[in-house]
């Protein structure tokens, strides 16, 4: 059965899509069969993986319209162990219909049941808001991975997400957990970084992951070539960081399974 992880925070510009794409790719490098689902209407994950509209056959929009199954919307990527479901919501009319369908919180959860025994990990790239499709994603998920860039507004966004997490556990998904908080665009000697780390350790220390993602232009550069960083430059600092993140998540999940036994 798949472990479903939503990459989510109600704040743009923190490396959310970058984290979803590169984590999924890194899990694939570790030979874990992984499915990346893009539920963000802007479709940034597709761009990061080199998918243009002409390369997309079916998408999440059709899944939510009940004209296609999730399985029929799966696309192969350049990585053997990584598959992808694009959002492909390019028109205003499609976007409006998509938002209407997302009022049913269970659509994505039910759709994932079709493929849950085929993948070890399902990574969901959420938009930077806490309603509609993000609710669908979190109801379908086992856990939330929270990427955060150092700064006051990002810390406020983490607080909002935890409040929403508590509410969602109570009314829709009691088994939802926090996979962890990952610091992105990390600048070690920055005063803002030090303040942010201090605040996070005070409030959310048990959720902070050991890995951090450095601030590197190569992550943006690889997007222009439609490749995750592990395919663009695997020996780069950023690629190694995401491989470390994948390993930390794998080890944490292995530990959790052992404790349950």
C-alpha positions as CSV (number, residue, x, y, z in Angstrom):
1,X,0.0,0.0,0.0
2,X,1.2,3.5,-0.9
3,X,2.4,6.1,1.6
4,X,0.7,9.3,0.5
5,X,2.5,12.5,1.3
6,X,1.1,16.0,0.5
7,X,3.7,18.8,0.1
8,X,1.7,21.7,1.5
9,X,1.9,25.1,3.0
10,X,-0.4,28.1,2.5
11,X,2.5,30.3,1.2
12,X,4.0,30.8,-2.2
13,X,7.6,31.1,-3.0
14,X,9.0,28.6,-0.5
15,X,10.1,25.8,-2.8
16,X,6.9,23.7,-2.5
17,X,6.8,22.4,-6.1
18,X,10.6,22.2,-6.2
19,X,10.4,20.0,-3.1
20,X,7.6,17.8,-4.4
21,X,9.3,17.2,-7.8
22,X,12.8,16.6,-6.4
23,X,11.7,14.5,-3.5
24,X,9.6,12.3,-5.8
25,X,12.6,12.0,-8.2
26,X,15.0,11.2,-5.4
27,X,12.7,8.4,-4.1
28,X,12.7,7.1,-7.7
29,X,16.5,7.2,-7.7
30,X,16.3,5.1,-4.5
31,X,14.2,2.6,-6.6
32,X,11.0,3.3,-4.8
33,X,8.1,3.2,-7.2
34,X,6.7,6.7,-6.9
35,X,3.8,8.6,-8.3
36,X,3.8,12.5,-8.3
37,X,0.4,14.0,-8.5
38,X,0.1,17.7,-9.4
39,X,-3.1,19.2,-7.9
40,X,-2.0,22.8,-8.3
41,X,-4.1,24.3,-11.1
42,X,-1.0,26.3,-12.3
43,X,0.7,23.0,-13.2
44,X,4.3,23.9,-12.2
45,X,5.2,20.3,-11.6
46,X,4.6,19.5,-15.3
47,X,6.9,22.3,-16.4
48,X,9.6,21.1,-14.0
49,X,9.4,17.6,-15.5
50,X,9.4,18.8,-19.1
51,X,5.7,18.2,-19.8
52,X,4.0,20.6,-22.2
53,X,0.3,20.6,-23.1
54,X,0.9,18.6,-26.3
55,X,2.6,15.8,-24.2
56,X,-0.3,15.4,-21.8
57,X,-3.1,12.9,-22.7
58,X,-5.3,13.0,-19.7
59,X,-5.0,14.8,-16.4
60,X,-6.4,15.4,-13.0
61,X,-9.0,17.7,-14.5
62,X,-10.6,14.7,-16.3
63,X,-10.3,12.6,-13.2
64,X,-12.3,15.1,-11.2
65,X,-14.8,15.4,-14.0
66,X,-15.2,11.6,-13.8
67,X,-14.4,11.1,-17.5
68,X,-11.0,9.3,-16.8
69,X,-9.6,7.1,-14.1
70,X,-6.5,8.2,-12.3
71,X,-4.7,5.3,-13.9
72,X,-5.5,6.6,-17.4
73,X,-4.0,10.0,-16.4
74,X,-0.6,8.6,-15.4
75,X,2.4,9.6,-17.6
76,X,5.9,8.1,-17.6
77,X,8.9,10.3,-16.9
78,X,12.6,10.1,-17.7
79,X,13.1,8.1,-14.4
80,X,12.1,4.5,-14.5
81,X,10.6,4.5,-11.0
82,X,8.7,7.8,-11.3
83,X,5.3,8.4,-12.9
84,X,3.3,11.6,-13.0
85,X,-0.3,12.8,-13.1
86,X,-0.5,16.5,-14.4
87,X,-3.2,18.9,-13.4
88,X,-3.5,20.4,-17.0
89,X,-6.0,23.1,-16.1
90,X,-5.3,25.7,-18.8
91,X,-8.6,27.4,-19.4
92,X,-10.8,29.6,-17.2
93,X,-13.8,27.3,-17.8
94,X,-11.9,24.2,-16.9
95,X,-10.5,25.9,-13.8
96,X,-13.9,26.9,-12.6
97,X,-15.3,23.4,-13.2
98,X,-12.3,21.9,-11.4
99,X,-12.8,24.1,-8.3
100,X,-16.5,23.1,-8.2
101,X,-15.7,19.4,-8.3
102,X,-13.1,19.8,-5.5
103,X,-16.0,20.6,-3.1
104,X,-16.3,16.8,-2.8
105,X,-13.5,16.0,-0.4
106,X,-13.3,12.3,-1.3
107,X,-12.7,12.4,-5.0
108,X,-8.9,12.2,-4.9
109,X,-8.9,9.7,-2.0
110,X,-11.2,7.4,-3.9
111,X,-9.2,7.8,-7.1
112,X,-5.9,6.9,-5.4
113,X,-7.4,3.6,-4.2
114,X,-7.1,2.3,-7.8
115,X,-3.3,2.6,-7.8
116,X,-2.4,2.4,-4.1
117,X,-1.0,-1.2,-4.4
118,X,1.3,-0.3,-7.3
119,X,3.3,2.6,-5.8
120,X,5.3,2.7,-2.6
121,X,5.0,6.5,-2.4
122,X,2.5,9.0,-3.8
123,X,3.7,12.6,-3.5
124,X,1.1,15.3,-4.0
125,X,2.1,18.9,-5.0
126,X,-0.5,21.2,-3.4
127,X,-1.3,24.8,-4.3
128,X,-0.5,27.5,-1.7
129,X,-3.9,27.6,-0.1
130,X,-6.0,25.6,2.4
131,X,-9.3,24.9,0.7
132,X,-10.7,23.1,-2.3
133,X,-8.1,20.9,-3.9
134,X,-5.7,21.2,-1.0
135,X,-8.4,19.7,1.3
136,X,-8.9,16.9,-1.2
137,X,-5.2,16.2,-1.2
138,X,-5.0,16.2,2.6
139,X,-8.0,14.0,3.1
140,X,-6.3,11.5,0.7
141,X,-2.9,11.7,2.5
142,X,-1.2,9.9,5.2
143,X,1.0,12.8,6.1
144,X,2.0,16.4,5.3
145,X,5.6,17.5,4.4
146,X,5.9,21.2,5.1
147,X,8.6,23.2,3.1
148,X,9.5,26.5,4.7
149,X,11.7,29.3,3.6
150,X,13.1,31.4,6.5
151,X,11.0,34.5,7.2
152,X,8.2,35.9,9.3
153,X,5.4,35.2,6.7
154,X,6.5,31.6,6.3
155,X,6.3,31.1,10.1
156,X,2.8,32.5,10.1
157,X,1.9,30.1,7.3
158,X,3.1,27.1,9.3
159,X,0.9,28.2,12.2
160,X,-2.1,28.4,9.8
161,X,-1.3,25.0,8.4
162,X,-1.1,23.4,11.9
163,X,-4.5,24.9,12.8
164,X,-6.0,23.5,9.6
165,X,-4.3,20.2,10.3
166,X,-6.0,19.9,13.7
167,X,-9.4,20.8,12.2
168,X,-9.0,18.3,9.3
169,X,-8.0,15.5,11.7
170,X,-11.1,16.1,13.6
171,X,-13.6,16.3,10.8
172,X,-12.2,14.3,7.8
173,X,-8.9,12.4,8.3
174,X,-8.1,11.3,11.8
175,X,-5.0,9.4,10.7
176,X,-3.3,12.3,9.1
177,X,0.2,13.1,10.5
178,X,3.1,15.5,10.0
179,X,5.9,14.0,7.9
180,X,8.1,16.8,8.9
181,X,9.2,20.4,8.3
182,X,11.9,20.9,5.8
183,X,13.9,24.2,5.6
184,X,14.3,25.3,1.9
185,X,16.4,28.0,0.3
186,X,18.6,27.7,3.4
187,X,21.3,30.3,4.0
188,X,23.3,29.2,7.1
189,X,24.7,32.5,8.2
190,X,21.6,34.6,7.6
191,X,20.1,36.4,10.6
192,X,16.6,35.6,9.3
193,X,17.5,31.9,9.1
194,X,18.8,31.9,12.7
195,X,15.6,33.6,14.0
196,X,13.4,31.3,12.0
197,X,15.2,28.2,13.2
198,X,14.9,29.4,16.8
199,X,11.2,30.0,16.5
200,X,10.6,26.7,14.8
201,X,12.5,24.8,17.5
202,X,10.5,26.5,20.2
203,X,7.1,25.6,18.6
204,X,7.7,22.6,16.3
205,X,11.0,21.0,17.3
206,X,9.8,17.4,17.0
207,X,8.7,18.0,13.4
208,X,11.9,19.6,12.1
209,X,13.8,17.3,9.8
210,X,17.6,17.1,9.9
211,X,18.0,17.7,6.2
212,X,17.9,21.3,4.8
213,X,17.8,22.4,1.2
214,X,20.4,25.0,0.3
215,X,19.7,28.1,-1.7
216,X,21.1,27.3,-5.1
217,X,20.3,28.6,-8.6
218,X,20.7,25.1,-10.0
219,X,17.3,24.2,-8.7
220,X,15.7,26.9,-10.8
221,X,18.1,26.3,-13.7
222,X,17.1,22.6,-14.0
223,X,13.4,23.6,-14.3
224,X,14.2,25.4,-17.6
225,X,15.5,22.1,-18.9
226,X,12.4,20.2,-17.6
227,X,14.4,17.9,-15.4
228,X,14.6,17.3,-11.6
229,X,18.0,18.2,-10.3
230,X,19.1,14.6,-9.9
231,X,18.9,14.2,-13.7
232,X,20.4,17.6,-14.4
233,X,23.4,17.6,-12.1
234,X,23.3,14.7,-9.6
235,X,26.5,15.7,-7.8
236,X,25.3,19.2,-7.1
237,X,24.7,20.4,-3.5
238,X,20.9,20.7,-4.1
239,X,20.6,17.3,-5.7
240,X,22.5,15.7,-2.8
241,X,20.2,17.5,-0.3
242,X,17.1,16.1,-1.9
243,X,18.6,12.6,-2.0
244,X,19.3,13.1,1.7
245,X,15.7,14.2,2.3
246,X,14.4,11.1,0.5
247,X,16.7,8.9,2.6
248,X,15.6,10.6,5.9
249,X,11.9,10.1,5.0
250,X,12.6,6.4,4.1
251,X,14.4,5.8,7.3
252,X,11.8,7.6,9.4
253,X,9.0,5.5,7.8
254,X,11.0,2.3,8.3
255,X,11.5,3.2,12.0
256,X,7.7,3.9,12.3
257,X,6.8,0.6,10.8
258,X,9.2,-1.2,13.2
259,X,7.7,0.5,16.2
260,X,4.2,-0.5,15.1
261,X,5.3,-4.1,14.9
